[in-house]
Every structure is written in C-alpha cells, then in structure tokens.
C-alpha cells in the first residue's frame, strides 16, 4: 500500500483541519467587541473580512497548486523574492503558528474558567498549560494517523452544536435590533471605528494560511489543497455571518457588554442550560483548533530546515515518521508563551504578523504569473483579486497601533540577525 492513502491527509481530512484551524476562540469571544465599536454595522465588518479572507484564500489556493512541499508562505516568498525575504516570512510563519497555538491554549483555559474558576488561578492555570502542551506534543509525535482521527472527530463534534444554535436561534430573532444599520455604517466609516472593528474580527478568519504549511503530509496537495482552502473559507464566511446576525438578533444592545456572546445569546432563549450547552461547544471548538495548531506549527520550522535555513536536526524524522526535535522545540516555546501571556495579549501578536505574510503571498501570485509558472488552479479575473487582497491588507495594517508595528519591525530585525549569522552562510556552501 502506498503512503498516500494510509498515512496522509485526504481532501476531507484537509477540509476538517482547515475548519479546526479557523473556527475557534475568535468567533466565540470577539463579536461583542465588534458590536461595541460599530453596532449593527458589525455585520458589514464580517462581510469585509469575508471578502478579504476569500481573496487571500484564493491567492493561497493558486500558489499551493504550484508547490507540493511544506512551508506555505515561506516557500512562495522564497521562490518569488529570494532567500532573505523567504527566510523572514518563514520565521514569521513559525512565530504565527506558535503564538496562535499558545493563544488558543489560554483561550481554552479562560473559557473553562467560566465553569471552574480554579483554572483562572495563576498556579493551576500554569499547571494546566504545561499538561496540555505535553499531551499535544506527544500526540503530534505519535504521527499523522492519531492526529487525523482526533482532528476529524472533534471538528464534527463542535460543528453540530453551532448548527443547532443557528437552526433554532433563527426563530427567535428580534428584527427591530437591525434598524439602525445605515447610521451605524456612516458613523463607523467617519470615525475609523469600522477599520478597528474589522482588524479585531479578522483574527477569527485567520488560520487558512497554515494549511499549506503541512503540504507534504497531504495526499495530492496540488489538487486537494486549493479545493480545500476555498471550500473552508466559503463555509466559514457564511457560518460567521449567520452567527453574527443571530447574536445581534437575540441580544440587541446587550451584545456590546457580553464576554461570551454566543453563550449569552443561547441563554436568552434557553436559560442556563443553553448557556452551558454553548460553553461546552466553545470548549470543543477551541480544543479542536488547539489540536490543529499543535499539528501545523512544527511543520513551519521543518520547512526552514528543508531549505538549509536551520540545522537538519529540525527535520530529522524519528520512529513514528515525525520530526521529534521540531515538535519538542515548538511545544516548549508555545508552553513558555502561554505561561507568560493571556489570550488577548497572544492573539493580538498574530494579526499584524499574518497580514505581512498574506501580502507577500498575494504579491507572489503576481510574480509567478509574470514568470508563467504552471499552476493547477488559477484565480479568475486576472490581477484583480490579488491586488484587492494586497490593498485591503495594507488598509488593515494602517488600523493597527504604532506599538504593534514596532513589535513587527523588531521581529524583522531578529530574523535578519539569524539570516546573516547562520542561514546565509549555509546557503553559500551549496
């Protein structure tokens, strides 16, 4: 039997991995912040983010149909813009995977703390972080088969409660809560609140970019990966729009002050039992994306080692066919960050870094087309979609604070030092 059927991810496993990589803490915890900024126009925020995310997903779909190896944005940037830019994007991709994984661990424990306050205690919180990190690191080390089965089961388990929330909640919507839509849009556009709200909610749409990081672990990636990326983004965009509409229609102005908006919306119809039901769904959802990130994050550093940017030990396979050292070092850094920061701190670190990564991939599409590189999937409408993705991403970058921009510049400088003192020397030996 070949490796493609038994030990690699097929289309549906890639699709489920994508769902798990995206639907998580963001949509469960952030709608209230968007509503507090722009009111009912938060629906427009979802639509803007859906357009941007779909444009970016299409860019990743085209580039992933050209390459069949690990690395995602790192591979595309290296091919399009050279070794240095590729290295910087590769380091950011690894950083994004690590910080996102750490953020979801803390998001899980924060939600769990709503039921069991002990998990909010610093001592028990740290013990739980260490325990979760060790468990997921070992699960990852044991190989694709174990992670694939658990990933698929959790994805199905978390989607069922959310579908029930949508199907039942739609009958209890108060349509009068949507009447100030136009004034809120005008206010948001004039004050800049719309841009800030869009930047915040964009975290809920991220994760699709990490799919291509593990391309070598997928069956026929140049065919299955583009289809999966596009399918995942269309599904999540429609899903998020329905959830936002329901949260507004069930909570009204109370949405602005709710810390657990979907759970609060369910409680408005079914009381405490509904609240607990969605809390458990939230835990399953965040748990699912945490597992997905534990699988994806180490593959980024493997891709750097594949290209001689890092020592080969980062891609040395063990008895289970997985890169043990890459998993170990990634897990150790993830646990350290999760011990240091809370969910909001960690989530805020990923958004701007991802926008830099996304811009490089959208630009890579234009470069590859100019070089006439063969792509099994090609985005329609010529350069319009990649250029739209670039413009919207730059607009979102403009909404960020100076502090976050400085943080990214520091990250670039650290990457530059690594490149000069190790990677560049290794590349000269080739």
KOLZA-845325 format. One record per residue (C-alpha): x, y, z; residue in one letter. Coordinates in Angstrom, 1 decimal. Example, Ala and Ser with C-alpha at 12.3 -4.5 7.8 and 13.67 -1.06 7.14 Angstrom:
BEGIN
+--------+--------+--------+---+
|     px |     py |     pz | r |
+--------+--------+--------+---+
|   12.3 |   -4.5 |    7.8 | a |
|   13.7 |   -1.1 |    7.1 | s |
+--------+--------+--------+---+
// end
This chain:
BEGIN
+--------+--------+--------+---+
|     px |     py |     pz | r |
+--------+--------+--------+---+
|    0.0 |    0.0 |    0.0 | x |
|    1.3 |    3.4 |   -0.9 | x |
|    1.8 |    6.2 |    1.7 | x |
|   -0.7 |    8.4 |    0.0 | x |
|   -3.8 |    6.5 |    1.2 | x |
|   -3.0 |    5.3 |    4.6 | x |
|   -0.7 |    7.8 |    6.2 | x |
|   -1.6 |   11.1 |    4.5 | x |
|   -4.5 |   13.6 |    4.7 | x |
|   -7.1 |   13.3 |    2.0 | x |
|   -9.5 |   16.1 |    0.9 | x |
|  -11.9 |   15.7 |    3.8 | x |
|   -9.2 |   15.5 |    6.4 | x |
|   -7.7 |   18.7 |    4.9 | x |
|  -11.1 |   20.3 |    5.0 | x |
|  -11.7 |   19.4 |    8.6 | x |
|   -8.2 |   20.5 |    9.5 | x |
|   -9.0 |   23.9 |    7.9 | x |
|  -12.3 |   24.2 |    9.8 | x |
|  -10.4 |   23.4 |   13.0 | x |
|   -7.7 |   25.9 |   12.1 | x |
|  -10.2 |   28.8 |   11.8 | x |
|  -13.3 |   28.3 |   13.8 | x |
|  -12.2 |   28.8 |   17.4 | x |
|  -11.9 |   31.4 |   20.1 | x |
|  -12.2 |   34.3 |   17.7 | x |
|  -15.8 |   33.9 |   16.6 | x |
|  -16.9 |   32.9 |   20.2 | x |
|  -15.2 |   35.7 |   22.0 | x |
|  -14.9 |   38.7 |   19.6 | x |
|  -18.4 |   39.6 |   18.2 | x |
|  -19.2 |   41.7 |   21.2 | x |
|  -16.1 |   43.9 |   20.6 | x |
|  -17.1 |   44.5 |   17.0 | x |
|  -20.7 |   45.4 |   18.1 | x |
|  -19.4 |   47.7 |   20.8 | x |
|  -17.3 |   49.6 |   18.1 | x |
|  -19.9 |   49.9 |   15.3 | x |
|  -23.2 |   48.4 |   16.4 | x |
|  -25.3 |   46.6 |   13.8 | x |
|  -22.6 |   47.5 |   11.2 | x |
|  -20.6 |   44.7 |   12.7 | x |
|  -22.5 |   42.6 |   10.0 | x |
|  -20.6 |   44.7 |    7.4 | x |
|  -17.4 |   44.0 |    9.3 | x |
|  -18.0 |   40.3 |    8.8 | x |
|  -18.6 |   40.8 |    5.1 | x |
|  -15.5 |   42.9 |    4.6 | x |
|  -13.4 |   40.3 |    6.4 | x |
|  -15.1 |   37.5 |    4.4 | x |
|  -14.1 |   39.3 |    1.2 | x |
|  -10.5 |   39.9 |    2.3 | x |
|  -10.2 |   36.3 |    3.6 | x |
|  -11.6 |   34.8 |    0.5 | x |
|   -9.3 |   36.9 |   -1.8 | x |
|   -6.4 |   35.8 |    0.3 | x |
|   -7.5 |   32.2 |    0.3 | x |
|   -7.7 |   32.3 |   -3.5 | x |
|   -4.1 |   33.5 |   -3.5 | x |
|   -3.0 |   30.7 |   -1.3 | x |
|   -5.0 |   28.2 |   -3.5 | x |
|   -3.2 |   29.3 |   -6.6 | x |
|    0.3 |   29.3 |   -5.0 | x |
|   -0.4 |   25.9 |   -3.3 | x |
|   -1.3 |   24.4 |   -6.6 | x |
|    2.3 |   25.2 |   -7.8 | x |
|    4.2 |   23.7 |   -4.9 | x |
|    3.7 |   20.3 |   -3.1 | x |
|    6.1 |   20.8 |   -0.2 | x |
|    5.9 |   22.1 |    3.4 | x |
|    6.2 |   25.8 |    4.1 | x |
|    3.2 |   27.7 |    2.7 | x |
|    4.0 |   31.5 |    2.6 | x |
|    7.7 |   30.8 |    3.2 | x |
|    8.0 |   28.6 |    0.1 | x |
|    6.2 |   31.1 |   -2.0 | x |
|    8.1 |   34.2 |   -0.8 | x |
|   11.5 |   32.4 |   -1.2 | x |
|   10.7 |   31.5 |   -4.8 | x |
|    9.3 |   34.9 |   -5.7 | x |
|   11.6 |   37.3 |   -3.8 | x |
|   14.7 |   35.3 |   -2.9 | x |
|   16.3 |   33.7 |    0.2 | x |
|   16.2 |   36.6 |    2.6 | x |
|   12.6 |   37.5 |    2.2 | x |
|   11.7 |   33.8 |    2.2 | x |
|   13.6 |   33.4 |    5.5 | x |
|   11.9 |   36.3 |    7.1 | x |
|    8.4 |   35.1 |    6.1 | x |
|    9.3 |   31.6 |    7.2 | x |
|   10.3 |   32.8 |   10.7 | x |
|    7.0 |   34.8 |   10.8 | x |
|    5.0 |   31.7 |    9.8 | x |
|    6.6 |   29.7 |   12.6 | x |
|    6.1 |   32.6 |   15.0 | x |
|    2.4 |   32.8 |   14.0 | x |
|    1.9 |   29.1 |   14.5 | x |
|    3.5 |   29.1 |   17.9 | x |
|    1.7 |   32.2 |   19.2 | x |
|   -1.6 |   31.1 |   17.8 | x |
|   -1.3 |   27.8 |   19.5 | x |
|   -0.4 |   29.5 |   22.8 | x |
|   -3.3 |   31.9 |   22.4 | x |
|   -5.8 |   29.0 |   21.9 | x |
|   -4.5 |   27.1 |   25.0 | x |
|   -5.1 |   30.2 |   27.1 | x |
|   -8.5 |   30.8 |   25.3 | x |
|   -9.5 |   27.2 |   26.2 | x |
|   -8.5 |   27.7 |   29.9 | x |
|  -10.2 |   31.1 |   30.0 | x |
|  -13.5 |   29.6 |   28.8 | x |
|  -13.1 |   26.6 |   31.1 | x |
|  -12.6 |   29.1 |   34.0 | x |
|  -16.2 |   30.2 |   33.5 | x |
|  -17.2 |   26.8 |   34.8 | x |
|  -14.3 |   26.0 |   37.1 | x |
|  -12.7 |   29.2 |   38.4 | x |
|   -9.6 |   27.3 |   39.6 | x |
|   -8.3 |   27.4 |   36.0 | x |
|   -8.2 |   31.2 |   36.3 | x |
|   -5.9 |   30.9 |   39.3 | x |
|   -2.3 |   31.6 |   38.2 | x |
|   -0.9 |   28.4 |   39.8 | x |
|   -3.4 |   26.0 |   38.4 | x |
|   -3.5 |   27.8 |   35.1 | x |
|    0.2 |   27.2 |   34.7 | x |
|   -0.1 |   23.6 |   35.6 | x |
|   -2.9 |   23.1 |   33.0 | x |
|   -0.8 |   24.9 |   30.3 | x |
|    2.1 |   22.5 |   30.9 | x |
|   -0.2 |   19.5 |   30.9 | x |
|   -1.9 |   20.4 |   27.7 | x |
|    1.4 |   21.3 |   26.0 | x |
|    3.0 |   17.9 |   26.9 | x |
|   -0.2 |   16.0 |   25.8 | x |
|   -0.4 |   17.6 |   22.4 | x |
|    3.3 |   17.4 |   21.8 | x |
|    3.2 |   13.7 |   22.4 | x |
|    0.1 |   13.3 |   20.3 | x |
|    1.9 |   15.1 |   17.5 | x |
|    5.0 |   13.0 |   17.8 | x |
|    3.0 |    9.8 |   17.5 | x |
|    2.2 |   10.6 |   13.9 | x |
|   -0.4 |   11.7 |   11.4 | x |
|   -2.8 |    8.8 |   11.9 | x |
|   -3.6 |    9.7 |   15.5 | x |
|   -3.8 |   13.4 |   14.9 | x |
|   -6.0 |   12.9 |   11.8 | x |
|   -8.6 |   10.8 |   13.6 | x |
|   -8.9 |   13.0 |   16.6 | x |
|   -9.0 |   16.2 |   14.4 | x |
|  -11.9 |   14.8 |   12.3 | x |
|  -13.9 |   13.7 |   15.4 | x |
|  -13.5 |   17.0 |   17.2 | x |
|  -14.4 |   19.0 |   14.1 | x |
|  -17.7 |   17.2 |   13.6 | x |
|  -18.4 |   17.4 |   17.4 | x |
|  -18.0 |   21.1 |   17.6 | x |
|  -20.0 |   21.9 |   14.4 | x |
|  -23.1 |   20.1 |   15.5 | x |
|  -23.9 |   22.5 |   18.5 | x |
|  -23.2 |   25.5 |   16.3 | x |
|  -25.6 |   24.3 |   13.6 | x |
|  -28.2 |   23.8 |   16.3 | x |
|  -27.6 |   27.3 |   17.6 | x |
|  -28.3 |   28.7 |   14.1 | x |
|  -31.2 |   26.5 |   13.2 | x |
|  -33.1 |   27.1 |   16.4 | x |
|  -32.0 |   30.6 |   17.2 | x |
|  -33.2 |   31.9 |   13.8 | x |
|  -36.8 |   31.6 |   15.0 | x |
|  -36.2 |   33.9 |   18.0 | x |
|  -34.6 |   36.9 |   16.2 | x |
|  -35.8 |   40.3 |   17.0 | x |
|  -35.6 |   42.1 |   13.7 | x |
|  -36.1 |   45.5 |   15.3 | x |
|  -32.5 |   45.2 |   16.5 | x |
|  -31.2 |   45.7 |   12.9 | x |
|  -33.0 |   49.0 |   12.2 | x |
|  -30.0 |   51.4 |   12.8 | x |
|  -27.8 |   49.6 |   10.2 | x |
|  -27.2 |   52.6 |    7.8 | x |
|  -26.5 |   55.2 |   10.5 | x |
|  -24.0 |   52.9 |   12.2 | x |
|  -22.2 |   52.3 |    9.0 | x |
|  -21.9 |   56.0 |    8.4 | x |
|  -20.6 |   56.5 |   11.9 | x |
|  -18.1 |   53.7 |   11.6 | x |
|  -16.7 |   55.0 |    8.3 | x |
|  -16.4 |   58.6 |    9.5 | x |
|  -14.7 |   57.8 |   12.9 | x |
|  -12.5 |   54.9 |   11.9 | x |
|  -14.3 |   52.5 |   14.1 | x |
|  -15.2 |   50.3 |   11.2 | x |
|  -11.5 |   49.8 |   10.4 | x |
|  -10.6 |   49.0 |   14.1 | x |
|  -13.5 |   46.5 |   14.3 | x |
|  -12.5 |   44.9 |   11.1 | x |
|   -9.0 |   44.4 |   12.4 | x |
|  -10.2 |   42.9 |   15.6 | x |
|  -12.6 |   40.4 |   14.0 | x |
|  -10.0 |   39.5 |   11.3 | x |
|   -8.4 |   37.2 |   13.9 | x |
|  -11.5 |   35.0 |   13.7 | x |
|  -10.8 |   34.5 |    9.9 | x |
|   -7.2 |   33.6 |   10.2 | x |
|   -5.8 |   30.0 |   10.1 | x |
|   -6.4 |   29.0 |    6.4 | x |
|   -2.8 |   30.1 |    5.7 | x |
|   -1.4 |   27.4 |    8.0 | x |
|   -3.0 |   24.6 |    5.9 | x |
|   -0.3 |   24.7 |    3.2 | x |
|    2.5 |   24.5 |    5.9 | x |
|    2.0 |   20.8 |    6.1 | x |
|    1.6 |   20.1 |    2.3 | x |
|    3.9 |   17.1 |    2.3 | x |
|    1.6 |   15.3 |    4.8 | x |
|   -1.3 |   15.6 |    2.4 | x |
|   -2.4 |   13.3 |   -0.4 | x |
|   -2.0 |   15.0 |   -3.8 | x |
|   -1.7 |   18.5 |   -2.3 | x |
|   -1.5 |   20.5 |   -5.6 | x |
|   -5.1 |   19.2 |   -6.3 | x |
|   -6.7 |   18.8 |   -2.9 | x |
|   -5.2 |   21.8 |   -1.1 | x |
|   -6.6 |   24.5 |   -3.4 | x |
|  -10.1 |   23.0 |   -3.3 | x |
|  -10.0 |   22.6 |    0.5 | x |
|   -8.8 |   26.2 |    1.1 | x |
|  -11.6 |   27.7 |   -1.0 | x |
|  -14.2 |   25.4 |    0.5 | x |
|  -13.2 |   26.1 |    4.0 | x |
|  -13.2 |   29.9 |    3.6 | x |
|  -16.7 |   29.9 |    1.9 | x |
|  -18.1 |   27.7 |    4.6 | x |
|  -16.6 |   29.8 |    7.5 | x |
|  -17.6 |   33.1 |    6.0 | x |
|  -21.3 |   32.1 |    5.7 | x |
|  -21.1 |   30.5 |    9.1 | x |
|  -19.7 |   33.6 |   10.8 | x |
|  -22.3 |   35.9 |    9.1 | x |
|  -25.1 |   33.8 |   10.4 | x |
|  -23.7 |   33.7 |   13.9 | x |
|  -23.2 |   37.5 |   14.0 | x |
|  -26.8 |   38.0 |   12.8 | x |
|  -28.1 |   35.7 |   15.5 | x |
|  -26.0 |   37.3 |   18.2 | x |
|  -27.4 |   40.8 |   17.3 | x |
|  -31.0 |   39.5 |   16.8 | x |
|  -31.1 |   37.7 |   20.2 | x |
|  -29.1 |   40.1 |   22.4 | x |
|  -29.5 |   43.5 |   20.8 | x |
|  -27.5 |   46.2 |   22.6 | x |
|  -26.6 |   43.7 |   25.4 | x |
|  -24.2 |   42.2 |   22.9 | x |
|  -21.7 |   45.0 |   23.4 | x |
|  -21.1 |   44.0 |   27.0 | x |
|  -21.2 |   40.3 |   26.7 | x |
|  -17.9 |   38.4 |   27.3 | x |
|  -19.3 |   35.1 |   25.9 | x |
|  -21.7 |   36.4 |   23.2 | x |
|  -22.8 |   33.1 |   21.6 | x |
|  -23.4 |   31.5 |   25.0 | x |
|  -25.3 |   34.7 |   26.2 | x |
|  -27.4 |   34.6 |   23.0 | x |
|  -28.3 |   31.0 |   23.6 | x |
|  -29.1 |   31.7 |   27.3 | x |
|  -31.5 |   34.4 |   26.2 | x |
|  -33.7 |   31.7 |   24.7 | x |
|  -33.0 |   28.6 |   26.7 | x |
|  -31.7 |   29.9 |   30.0 | x |
|  -28.8 |   28.4 |   32.0 | x |
|  -29.0 |   25.0 |   30.2 | x |
|  -28.5 |   26.8 |   26.8 | x |
|  -25.6 |   28.7 |   28.3 | x |
|  -23.8 |   25.6 |   29.5 | x |
|  -24.5 |   23.8 |   26.2 | x |
|  -22.7 |   26.5 |   24.2 | x |
|  -19.9 |   26.8 |   26.8 | x |
|  -19.2 |   23.1 |   26.2 | x |
|  -19.4 |   23.7 |   22.4 | x |
|  -16.9 |   26.6 |   22.8 | x |
|  -14.5 |   24.3 |   24.7 | x |
|  -14.7 |   21.7 |   22.0 | x |
|  -14.2 |   24.3 |   19.3 | x |
|  -11.1 |   25.9 |   20.9 | x |
|   -9.8 |   22.4 |   21.8 | x |
|  -10.1 |   21.5 |   18.1 | x |
|   -8.2 |   24.5 |   16.9 | x |
|   -5.6 |   23.9 |   19.6 | x |
|   -5.0 |   20.4 |   18.3 | x |
|   -4.9 |   21.6 |   14.7 | x |
|   -2.3 |   24.2 |   15.6 | x |
|   -0.2 |   21.7 |   17.5 | x |
|    0.0 |   19.7 |   14.3 | x |
|    0.7 |   22.6 |   12.0 | x |
|    3.1 |   24.8 |   13.9 | x |
|    6.2 |   22.4 |   13.9 | x |
|    5.9 |   22.0 |   10.1 | x |
|    6.9 |   25.6 |    9.6 | x |
|   10.3 |   25.2 |   11.2 | x |
|   10.7 |   21.9 |    9.3 | x |
|   10.3 |   23.8 |    6.1 | x |
|   13.1 |   26.2 |    7.1 | x |
|   15.4 |   23.2 |    7.8 | x |
|   14.4 |   21.7 |    4.4 | x |
|   15.9 |   24.8 |    2.8 | x |
|   19.1 |   24.8 |    4.9 | x |
|   18.0 |   27.9 |    6.8 | x |
|   18.2 |   25.9 |   10.0 | x |
|   20.2 |   22.8 |   11.1 | x |
|   18.9 |   19.5 |    9.7 | x |
|   18.0 |   18.2 |   13.2 | x |
|   14.8 |   20.3 |   12.9 | x |
|   13.6 |   17.9 |   10.1 | x |
|   15.1 |   14.6 |   11.3 | x |
|   12.4 |   12.0 |   11.4 | x |
|   12.0 |    9.6 |   14.3 | x |
|   10.5 |    6.1 |   14.6 | x |
|    6.9 |    7.5 |   14.0 | x |
|    7.9 |    9.4 |   10.9 | x |
|    7.7 |   12.8 |   12.6 | x |
|   10.3 |   15.4 |   13.3 | x |
|   10.8 |   15.0 |   17.0 | x |
|   13.1 |   17.9 |   17.7 | x |
|   10.9 |   20.4 |   15.7 | x |
|    7.9 |   19.2 |   17.7 | x |
|    9.9 |   19.5 |   21.0 | x |
|   11.2 |   23.0 |   20.5 | x |
|    7.9 |   24.3 |   19.1 | x |
|    6.0 |   22.8 |   22.0 | x |
|    8.5 |   24.2 |   24.5 | x |
|    8.3 |   27.8 |   23.1 | x |
|    4.5 |   27.5 |   22.9 | x |
|    4.1 |   26.5 |   26.5 | x |
|    6.5 |   29.3 |   27.6 | x |
|    4.4 |   31.9 |   25.8 | x |
|    1.2 |   30.5 |   27.1 | x |
|    2.7 |   30.7 |   30.6 | x |
|    3.7 |   34.3 |   30.0 | x |
|    0.6 |   36.0 |   28.4 | x |
|   -3.2 |   35.8 |   28.4 | x |
|   -5.5 |   35.2 |   25.4 | x |
|   -5.9 |   38.8 |   24.4 | x |
|   -2.2 |   39.5 |   24.5 | x |
|   -1.2 |   36.5 |   22.5 | x |
|   -4.0 |   36.9 |   19.9 | x |
|   -3.0 |   40.5 |   19.3 | x |
|    0.5 |   39.4 |   18.3 | x |
|   -0.6 |   37.2 |   15.5 | x |
|   -2.8 |   39.5 |   13.4 | x |
|   -0.3 |   42.0 |   12.2 | x |
|    2.3 |   39.3 |   11.5 | x |
|   -0.2 |   37.4 |    9.5 | x |
|   -1.0 |   40.5 |    7.4 | x |
|    2.7 |   40.8 |    6.4 | x |
|    2.7 |   37.1 |    5.5 | x |
|   -0.6 |   37.5 |    3.5 | x |
|    0.7 |   40.5 |    1.5 | x |
|    3.8 |   38.5 |    0.5 | x |
|    1.7 |   35.6 |   -0.8 | x |
|   -0.7 |   37.8 |   -2.8 | x |
|    2.4 |   39.5 |   -4.3 | x |
|    3.9 |   36.1 |   -5.1 | x |
|    0.9 |   35.3 |   -7.2 | x |
|    1.6 |   38.2 |   -9.5 | x |
|    5.3 |   37.3 |   -9.7 | x |
|    4.6 |   33.7 |  -10.5 | x |
|    2.2 |   34.7 |  -13.3 | x |
|    4.8 |   37.0 |  -14.7 | x |
|    7.2 |   34.1 |  -14.8 | x |
|    4.5 |   31.9 |  -16.3 | x |
|    4.9 |   29.2 |  -13.7 | x |
|    2.4 |   26.4 |  -14.1 | x |
|   -0.5 |   26.4 |  -11.6 | x |
|   -3.1 |   23.6 |  -11.5 | x |
|   -5.5 |   26.2 |  -10.1 | x |
|   -5.7 |   29.8 |  -11.4 | x |
|   -7.7 |   32.7 |   -9.8 | x |
|  -10.2 |   34.2 |  -12.2 | x |
|  -10.4 |   38.0 |  -13.1 | x |
|   -6.7 |   38.4 |  -13.7 | x |
|   -4.8 |   40.5 |  -11.2 | x |
|   -8.0 |   42.0 |   -9.6 | x |
|   -8.3 |   39.5 |   -6.7 | x |
|   -4.6 |   39.5 |   -5.6 | x |
|   -4.5 |   43.3 |   -5.8 | x |
|   -7.7 |   43.6 |   -3.8 | x |
|   -6.1 |   41.3 |   -1.2 | x |
|   -3.0 |   43.5 |   -1.0 | x |
|   -4.9 |   46.8 |   -0.7 | x |
|   -7.3 |   45.5 |    2.0 | x |
|   -4.4 |   44.0 |    3.9 | x |
|   -2.5 |   47.3 |    3.8 | x |
|   -5.6 |   49.1 |    4.9 | x |
|   -5.9 |   46.8 |    7.9 | x |
|   -2.2 |   47.3 |    8.8 | x |
|   -3.0 |   51.1 |    8.9 | x |
|   -5.6 |   50.4 |   11.6 | x |
|   -3.0 |   48.9 |   13.9 | x |
|   -1.2 |   50.7 |   16.7 | x |
|    2.3 |   52.1 |   16.4 | x |
|    3.3 |   49.7 |   19.3 | x |
|    2.4 |   46.6 |   17.2 | x |
|    4.1 |   47.9 |   14.1 | x |
|    7.3 |   48.5 |   16.2 | x |
|    7.0 |   44.9 |   17.5 | x |
|    6.9 |   43.6 |   13.9 | x |
|    9.9 |   45.7 |   13.0 | x |
|   11.8 |   44.2 |   15.9 | x |
|   10.8 |   40.7 |   14.7 | x |
|   12.2 |   41.5 |   11.2 | x |
|   15.5 |   42.7 |   12.8 | x |
|   15.8 |   39.4 |   14.8 | x |
|   15.2 |   37.4 |   11.7 | x |
|   17.8 |   39.5 |    9.9 | x |
|   20.4 |   38.6 |   12.5 | x |
|   19.5 |   34.8 |   12.2 | x |
|   19.8 |   35.1 |    8.5 | x |
|   23.2 |   36.8 |    8.5 | x |
|   24.9 |   34.7 |   11.1 | x |
|   23.6 |   31.2 |   10.0 | x |
|   21.3 |   30.9 |    7.1 | x |
|   23.3 |   33.0 |    4.6 | x |
|   26.5 |   31.0 |    5.4 | x |
|   24.7 |   27.7 |    4.9 | x |
|   23.3 |   28.8 |    1.6 | x |
|   26.8 |   29.8 |    0.4 | x |
|   28.0 |   26.2 |    1.0 | x |
|   25.5 |   24.8 |   -1.5 | x |
+--------+--------+--------+---+
// end
